[in-house]
Amino acid sequence: MTIASLNELEQSIRNVPDFPKPGIQFKDITPVLADGRLFDATVQHLLADIPQGSVDKIVGIDARGFIFGAAAAQRLGVGFVPVRKKGKLPWETHEQSYDLEYGSNTVAVHTDAVTPGERILLVDDLLATGGTAAASLQLLSRLGAKIVGVRFVIELGFLGGRERLGPFDIRSLITY
């Protein structure tokens, strides 16, 4: 079985107009997830430049980042760490707050999930304005993690989120 191309992945992403509110063009990844070949290819493409043994853990951002992050961690044989919204993790947490267009939010990770010096690859499905990813990177850096890279399936380049993420190796499979 041949690996699906990035063009095939892009063609399988469904555009849903006016979701979750009017004027938003939602990028639906569920067709990718429903097709084993496309899902596997997405994970392979996300890890294409990540050598075996170069990361200690994959960190995935709530919630769709869990899907791709956990699959990537399994493929590399490393642990997976979820970054969740405040109040969603059952153990002691470290937290990082960030501003939204209207209000603020907070992400959290368990206090024992990442240790200083661990090499981390951060994975999420979508880079839009970059607020959640930037807060996750700040949190991980504050904990002493060494950020090896940041990977996204989709980037909405017109929203400028990449500029908020700092000097990390940031790559996206598909950019709109």
Secondary structure, 3 states (H helix, E strand, C coil): CCCCCHHHHHHHCEEEECCCCCCCEEEECHHHHHCHHHHHHHHHHHCCCCCCCCCCEEEEECCHHHHHHHHHHHHHCCEEEEEEECCCCCCCEEEEEEEECCEEEEEEEECCCCCCCCEEEEEEEEECCCHHHHHHHHHHHHCCCEEEEEEEEEECHHHCHHHHCCCCCEEEEEEC
